[in-house]
Amino acid sequence: MSADALCNAAPASAVAPPRPRVARAFAPASVGNVAVGFDILGHAMAGAGDHAEVRAIDEPVVRIAAIHGTVAGLPLDPYRNTAGMALLALREDLRLPHGFELTLYKGIALGSGMGGSAASCAAALVAANALLSQPLPPAALYRYALDGEAVASGSRHGDNLGPMLLGGLVLATHERLLRIPVPPDWHCALVHPHCVLETRRARAALAGDYALGEFVAQSANLALVLAGCFQGDAALVREGLKDTLVEPRRAALVPAFMRVKQAALDHRALGASISGGGPSVFGWYEHRADAEAAATAMRAAFAEAGLGSDAFVDAVDGPPARLVDPLHDMP
């Protein structure tokens, strides 16, 4: 090589590395609504979740190669699949010249009240985002995740998606995600009975008339919970963590709900209610030991009704979706 060529050559450090062709991500479960924030409040919940493997392909399409795990019979048509629709929205909006091939590993049962459809969206988007030449911040993926979630529930709501993308407790409007501070010692006990309650059926139970006073009471409770979280004041949260609007209309859809809720409250819960559309039930606690004891009692209450269940205990300020090492973290 000539001296001129050597002088004009770019230093090795300036050569951009090639973008990866495949990425894998995990999205945790979530507690939707958190009793007082229907469709707009949720928190991440470690212990269960979905994995997604996304591969960049030359064709300008989205393909779903396979779906494995706890759920069978999900559509491979991307327009009828929550994660597929989210990737289609991402491709179209960014006008990407390439496409994606997706493989899902479901770890959350659908119709569980643990954000199963949202987890697929979040995991797929986080993996696909890592393949972009200019990856987006997590909050920027929200709009595409809403497109995907609408496939499952028929509406664009982010109470599960927000915490999966940002972690912790998140207020999710149609346009904005706001992470709410929560003391690190506060824990959640989440118990999932072995039965299915479809999201659309749970939402249908909310049809009908509501009194103005119900909305006023629920607004007051939401304000108390948010103020209590910002101030780290458990007394405020304990006063407000009560669902006067949705829970009364869904309680009959969850087997043994009142017994399970009472078991949660009996262990010094700040509050307890239905997680998302149900049938899972959650309780908030100031200390992990109380949450663990409550989870055992809640499982026993479901067992008395003839239902097996799974219990998860983790910090309310739970982790967001993340990229994973396929050699160690994939199912």
C-alpha positions as CSV (number, residue, x, y, z in Angstrom):
1,M,0.0,0.0,0.0
2,S,1.4,3.5,-0.9
3,A,2.1,6.2,1.7
4,D,-0.8,8.2,0.4
5,A,-3.1,5.2,0.8
6,L,-1.9,4.7,4.3
7,C,-2.5,8.3,5.2
8,N,-6.0,8.3,3.7
9,A,-7.2,5.0,5.2
10,A,-9.7,5.3,8.0
11,P,-8.4,4.1,11.4
12,A,-9.7,0.7,12.4
13,S,-11.6,2.2,15.3
14,A,-13.7,4.4,12.9
15,V,-15.0,1.4,11.0
16,A,-18.5,0.7,12.2
17,P,-19.1,-2.9,13.2
18,P,-21.7,-4.8,11.2
19,R,-25.2,-4.8,12.7
20,P,-26.3,-8.1,14.2
21,R,-28.6,-10.3,12.1
22,V,-30.4,-11.9,15.1
23,A,-31.3,-10.8,18.6
24,R,-33.2,-12.3,21.5
25,A,-35.1,-10.6,24.2
26,F,-37.2,-11.4,27.3
27,A,-40.2,-9.5,28.6
28,P,-41.6,-10.1,32.1
29,A,-45.1,-10.6,33.2
30,S,-47.0,-7.6,34.6
31,V,-49.9,-6.6,37.0
32,G,-52.3,-4.6,34.9
33,N,-54.7,-1.9,36.3
34,V,-53.2,-2.2,39.8
35,A,-56.8,-1.9,41.2
36,V,-57.2,1.8,40.7
37,G,-55.8,2.6,37.2
38,F,-57.9,0.7,34.7
39,D,-56.0,0.5,31.4
40,I,-53.4,3.1,32.4
41,L,-51.5,1.7,35.4
42,G,-49.4,-1.4,35.7
43,H,-46.1,-2.8,37.1
44,A,-43.6,-5.3,35.9
45,M,-43.4,-8.7,37.7
46,A,-40.4,-10.9,37.5
47,G,-40.7,-14.7,37.6
48,A,-42.5,-15.3,34.4
49,G,-42.3,-13.9,30.9
50,D,-42.0,-14.4,27.1
51,H,-38.9,-14.8,25.0
52,A,-38.6,-13.6,21.4
53,E,-36.0,-14.3,18.8
54,V,-36.0,-11.9,15.8
55,R,-33.9,-12.3,12.7
56,A,-33.3,-9.6,10.1
57,I,-34.2,-10.9,6.6
58,D,-33.7,-9.4,3.2
59,E,-37.4,-9.6,2.2
60,P,-39.4,-6.6,3.3
61,V,-42.0,-8.7,5.2
62,V,-42.7,-10.0,8.7
63,R,-42.8,-13.8,9.1
64,I,-43.5,-15.8,12.2
65,A,-41.5,-19.0,12.0
66,A,-42.8,-20.8,15.1
67,I,-44.4,-20.4,18.5
68,H,-43.3,-22.6,21.4
69,G,-44.1,-22.8,25.0
70,T,-47.1,-22.7,27.2
71,V,-49.6,-21.6,24.6
72,A,-50.7,-23.7,21.6
73,G,-52.7,-22.7,18.5
74,L,-51.6,-19.0,18.2
75,P,-51.8,-17.6,14.7
76,L,-48.7,-17.5,12.6
77,D,-50.3,-14.8,10.4
78,P,-48.5,-11.6,11.6
79,Y,-51.6,-9.5,11.1
80,R,-53.5,-11.7,13.6
81,N,-50.6,-12.1,16.1
82,T,-49.8,-9.4,18.7
83,A,-46.0,-9.6,18.3
84,G,-46.3,-9.9,14.5
85,M,-48.5,-6.8,14.3
86,A,-46.1,-4.8,16.4
87,L,-43.2,-5.6,14.1
88,L,-45.3,-4.8,11.1
89,A,-46.1,-1.4,12.6
90,L,-42.4,-0.8,13.3
91,R,-41.4,-1.7,9.8
92,E,-44.0,0.5,8.2
93,D,-43.4,3.5,10.3
94,L,-39.6,3.5,10.0
95,R,-39.8,2.5,6.3
96,L,-37.2,-0.3,6.8
97,P,-35.8,-1.8,3.7
98,H,-35.6,-5.2,5.3
99,G,-38.0,-7.5,7.2
100,F,-38.1,-9.7,10.3
101,E,-38.5,-13.3,11.1
102,L,-39.9,-14.0,14.5
103,T,-39.9,-17.1,16.8
104,L,-41.8,-16.8,20.1
105,Y,-41.3,-18.8,23.3
106,K,-44.4,-18.3,25.4
107,G,-43.9,-18.4,29.2
108,I,-47.1,-16.6,30.2
109,A,-50.5,-18.3,29.6
110,L,-53.0,-16.3,27.7
111,G,-56.1,-15.2,29.6
112,S,-54.1,-15.2,32.8
113,G,-54.2,-11.6,33.8
114,M,-50.4,-11.4,33.7
115,G,-50.0,-9.6,30.4
116,G,-49.3,-12.5,28.1
117,S,-50.1,-10.8,24.8
118,A,-48.3,-7.6,25.8
119,A,-45.1,-9.6,26.8
120,S,-44.9,-11.1,23.3
121,C,-45.1,-7.6,21.8
122,A,-42.5,-6.1,24.1
123,A,-40.0,-9.0,23.7
124,A,-40.3,-8.9,19.9
125,L,-39.9,-5.2,19.7
126,V,-36.9,-5.1,22.0
127,A,-35.2,-7.8,20.0
128,A,-36.0,-6.1,16.6
129,N,-34.9,-2.8,17.9
130,A,-31.4,-4.2,18.6
131,L,-31.1,-5.0,14.9
132,L,-31.8,-1.4,13.7
133,S,-28.9,0.8,12.6
134,Q,-30.1,3.4,15.0
135,P,-32.0,1.7,17.9
136,L,-34.9,3.6,19.5
137,P,-35.2,4.4,23.2
138,P,-37.6,1.9,24.9
139,A,-40.4,4.5,25.3
140,A,-40.4,5.0,21.5
141,L,-41.4,1.4,21.0
142,Y,-44.7,2.0,22.8
143,R,-46.7,3.1,19.8
144,Y,-45.9,-0.1,17.9
145,A,-46.7,-2.2,21.0
146,L,-50.1,-0.6,21.2
147,D,-50.8,-1.7,17.6
148,G,-50.0,-5.2,18.6
149,E,-51.9,-5.3,21.9
150,A,-55.1,-4.1,20.0
151,V,-55.1,-7.4,18.1
152,A,-55.6,-9.4,21.3
153,S,-57.9,-7.1,23.3
154,G,-59.6,-5.0,20.7
155,S,-58.4,-1.8,22.2
156,R,-55.1,0.2,22.6
157,H,-54.2,0.2,26.2
158,G,-50.8,0.3,27.8
159,D,-51.2,-0.8,31.4
160,N,-49.2,-4.0,30.7
161,L,-47.0,-2.6,27.9
162,G,-45.6,0.4,29.8
163,P,-44.0,-1.5,32.7
164,M,-42.7,-4.1,30.4
165,L,-40.8,-1.5,28.3
166,L,-39.7,0.7,31.2
167,G,-39.8,-1.5,34.2
168,G,-41.4,-0.8,37.6
169,L,-44.7,1.0,38.1
170,V,-45.8,2.9,35.0
171,L,-48.6,5.3,34.2
172,A,-49.4,4.7,30.5
173,T,-51.7,7.1,28.6
174,H,-52.2,6.7,24.8
175,E,-49.3,9.1,24.2
176,R,-47.0,8.9,27.1
177,L,-45.3,6.6,29.6
178,L,-44.4,7.9,33.0
179,R,-42.4,5.7,35.5
180,I,-43.7,6.1,39.1
181,P,-41.2,5.8,41.9
182,V,-41.8,3.0,44.3
183,P,-39.9,2.1,47.5
184,P,-37.5,-0.8,46.8
185,D,-38.8,-2.8,49.8
186,W,-42.4,-2.9,48.5
187,H,-43.3,-6.4,47.1
188,C,-46.1,-7.9,45.2
189,A,-47.6,-11.4,45.6
190,L,-49.2,-12.5,42.4
191,V,-51.1,-15.8,42.2
192,H,-52.4,-17.3,39.0
193,P,-55.0,-20.1,39.2
194,H,-55.0,-22.8,36.6
195,C,-58.0,-21.5,34.7
196,V,-58.5,-19.1,31.7
197,L,-60.4,-15.9,31.6
198,E,-60.3,-14.4,28.1
199,T,-59.5,-10.7,28.0
200,R,-62.5,-9.9,25.7
201,R,-64.9,-11.7,28.1
202,A,-63.4,-9.8,31.1
203,R,-63.9,-6.5,29.2
204,A,-67.4,-7.4,28.2
205,A,-68.3,-7.7,31.9
206,L,-67.7,-4.0,32.2
207,A,-70.6,-3.0,29.9
208,G,-73.4,-1.0,31.5
209,D,-74.1,2.1,33.4
210,Y,-71.9,3.7,36.1
211,A,-72.7,6.2,38.7
212,L,-70.8,9.5,38.8
213,G,-69.9,8.7,42.4
214,E,-68.1,5.6,41.4
215,F,-65.8,7.5,39.1
216,V,-65.2,10.1,41.8
217,A,-64.2,7.4,44.3
218,Q,-62.0,5.6,41.9
219,S,-60.2,8.9,40.9
220,A,-59.6,9.7,44.6
221,N,-58.1,6.2,45.1
222,L,-55.8,6.5,42.1
223,A,-54.6,9.9,43.4
224,L,-53.9,8.5,46.8
225,V,-51.9,5.6,45.4
226,L,-49.8,7.8,43.1
227,A,-49.2,10.3,45.9
228,G,-48.3,7.5,48.3
229,C,-45.8,6.0,45.8
230,F,-44.1,9.4,45.1
231,Q,-43.8,10.1,48.8
232,G,-43.1,6.5,49.8
233,D,-46.1,6.7,52.2
234,A,-47.6,3.2,52.7
235,A,-50.5,4.7,54.7
236,L,-51.7,6.7,51.6
237,V,-51.4,3.6,49.4
238,R,-53.3,1.5,51.9
239,E,-56.1,4.0,52.0
240,G,-56.3,4.2,48.2
241,L,-55.6,0.7,46.8
242,K,-59.2,-0.3,46.5
243,D,-61.0,-0.9,43.2
244,T,-64.6,0.5,43.5
245,L,-65.2,0.6,39.7
246,V,-64.0,-2.6,37.9
247,E,-63.5,-5.3,40.6
248,P,-67.2,-5.5,41.6
249,R,-68.1,-6.2,38.0
250,R,-65.5,-8.8,37.4
251,A,-65.3,-10.6,40.8
252,A,-67.8,-13.3,39.8
253,L,-65.6,-14.3,36.9
254,V,-62.7,-15.3,39.2
255,P,-63.3,-18.5,41.1
256,A,-63.1,-18.1,44.9
257,F,-62.0,-14.5,44.4
258,M,-63.3,-13.1,47.7
259,R,-61.6,-15.9,49.7
260,V,-58.3,-15.3,47.8
261,K,-58.5,-11.6,48.3
262,Q,-59.2,-11.9,52.0
263,A,-56.2,-14.2,52.3
264,A,-54.1,-11.5,50.7
265,L,-55.5,-8.8,53.0
266,D,-55.0,-11.0,56.1
267,H,-51.2,-10.7,55.7
268,R,-50.9,-6.9,56.1
269,A,-51.5,-6.1,52.4
270,L,-51.6,-2.5,51.3
271,G,-54.4,-3.6,49.0
272,A,-55.4,-6.6,46.8
273,S,-57.4,-7.0,43.7
274,I,-57.7,-8.7,40.3
275,S,-54.5,-8.5,38.2
276,G,-55.4,-7.2,34.7
277,G,-58.5,-8.9,33.4
278,G,-58.0,-11.9,35.8
279,P,-58.2,-14.6,37.0
280,S,-54.8,-13.8,38.7
281,V,-55.0,-12.0,42.0
282,F,-52.3,-9.7,43.5
283,G,-51.5,-8.0,46.7
284,W,-49.0,-5.3,47.6
285,Y,-46.8,-5.5,50.7
286,E,-44.3,-3.3,52.5
287,H,-42.0,-6.3,53.0
288,R,-41.1,-9.4,51.1
289,A,-41.7,-11.8,54.0
290,D,-45.4,-10.6,54.2
291,A,-45.8,-11.1,50.4
292,E,-44.4,-14.6,50.6
293,A,-46.7,-15.6,53.4
294,A,-49.6,-14.1,51.6
295,A,-48.8,-16.0,48.4
296,T,-49.0,-19.3,50.3
297,A,-52.3,-18.4,51.9
298,M,-53.7,-17.2,48.5
299,R,-52.7,-20.5,46.9
300,A,-54.4,-22.4,49.7
301,A,-57.6,-20.4,49.1
302,F,-57.6,-21.3,45.5
303,A,-56.9,-25.0,46.4
304,E,-60.0,-25.0,48.6
305,A,-62.0,-24.2,45.5
306,G,-60.3,-27.1,43.7
307,L,-57.8,-25.0,41.7
308,G,-54.1,-25.4,41.5
309,S,-52.1,-22.2,41.1
310,D,-48.7,-20.6,40.6
311,A,-47.3,-17.9,42.8
312,F,-44.8,-15.2,42.1
313,V,-43.3,-12.8,44.6
314,D,-41.1,-9.9,43.5
315,A,-40.5,-6.2,44.0
316,V,-43.1,-3.9,42.7
317,D,-40.3,-2.0,41.1
318,G,-39.7,-4.9,38.7
319,P,-37.4,-5.2,35.7
320,P,-38.1,-4.2,32.1
321,A,-37.8,-6.3,29.0
322,R,-34.2,-6.9,28.1
323,L,-31.9,-8.5,25.5
324,V,-30.7,-12.0,26.6
325,D,-27.8,-14.3,26.0
326,P,-29.2,-17.2,23.9
327,L,-26.7,-19.6,25.4
328,H,-27.9,-19.1,29.0
329,D,-31.2,-17.2,29.1
330,M,-33.3,-18.8,26.3
331,P,-35.8,-21.6,27.1
